Amino acid sequence: MPTIETIISPAIFHLYEEEIHHKNVVVIDILRATTTMCTAFKNGATEILPVAKPEDAAALQKMGWIAAAERHGETVPGFDLGNSPQDFTKESVNGKKIAITTTNGTRALQMCEAAKAVFVGSFLNLSQLTNELQHRGDDLLLFCAGWKDKFNLEDTLFAGAVATELSAEFDIFDDATLAAIDLYNSAKNDLNKYLQKASHVKRFKSLHIESDLDVCLKIDSAPVLPVFKNGVIVQMNNEQTA
Amino acid sequence: MPTIETIISPAIFHLYEEEIHHKNVVVIDILRATTTMCTAFKNGATEILPVAKPEDAAALQKMGWIAAAERHGETVPGFDLGNSPQDFTKESVNGKKIAITTTNGTRALQMCEAAKAVFVGSFLNLSQLTNELQHRGDDLLLFCAGWKDKFNLEDTLFAGAVATELSAEFDIFDDATLAAIDLYNSAKNDLNKYLQKASHVKRFKSLHIESDLDVCLKIDSAPVLPVFKNGVIVQMNNEQTA
């Protein structure tokens, strides 16, 4: 059976890097990069380019792209959008290319580009994602983007949700994945309530963007499957037909 | 109120290093370094010197020290003892100085030497440890030695046990500590049963040292308080009167 392992922080990514070529990776940044990316595709974005710096996004903005930039949870002044999924409406993104830079999620995507396949995961595309992973049947790494290299609850909970969905067809011996499953089981009846204690949610409250949390926890509300390949994120079917 | 944070792997220790001077650290390597150290003091060892390499322990062995060396879970040939707490009987360690080198625990101790105080923690000295931490009232870092820089369940469970004991007097906002508390709550009714799924316990089984697990989970069975200071570990009271 294929295996599932969970990388609980980008700071330990190097421990998994050597074997990445024959594994699929799901990049997880629930609050909010990967949630926002799923929302953008749901609302008609054609591609998303994750870039390292706000300057890079600004350069593409001049060429007609939508530019989204967030640092430390806030929209960088001068950009079209920040990192709130609620910014990425049909009106603002339909038919558009988006350049995006965020604190943790963009960096995590770039770290694992050498993987067999890189998927963008969030509660919004949970079933779409797990169906595909089950279908492919490759060894799997669940890569939590964390917060500035520290462990975070919401990304770990989502890793637990994915592993729970796949537990019949995958072999789970990895302590981090076992912990993620147990935490998800403690939380799943009311994810929002459970996450009220999380440090990131407290950070949200201080930034007055609390309403994002509900959006970020809506399971299967954006049935898309974004994949990261050759430096850009596209929807899987578009990639196949491209 | 003082704070508690949990360092879930030595690979992210650097994120906490800057503020370490005014914080107490508990080094946690349940299977088995810190458990074994507590057992050695309970059985009369006078001091323990954690050394980086088996060669260093061998040099001290020639000077009459007891030398203990473990790599990848097994006793290194030619040494008096390995890393099993069951090796550290009164007969073998009473009145003796011990030089010890282990895969993860020794390294973790050396990493945090600059802390305000460094304690050796295990289920065997849980109450002794938490009483002292409560008494001191300083900010606290629970440092899980892990397994080769990966997250492990048993160290995280112990971090959860310490945080649970101290939750009335300490402020806990850190996601890793919150997760550790929840995992400990899932496991506490039968730690041994819970840990049967852990990767480290499976490694134990393959090394035929299963009986160590029960010993390593006996709460308050070694009421000692080892502290690491100036490169050596001694019992706290001995250090104070020295």
Interface residues (C-beta under 8 A of the other chain):
Chain A: I8 S9 A11 I12 L15 W147 K148 D149 K150 F151 N152 L153 T156 F173 D174 D175 A176 L178 A179 D182 L183 S186 K197 A198 S199 H200 K202
Chain B: T6 I8 S9 A11 I12 L15 W147 K148 D149 K150 F151 N152 L153 T156 F173 D174 D175 A176 L178 A179 D182 L183 N185 S186 K197 A198 S199 H200 K202
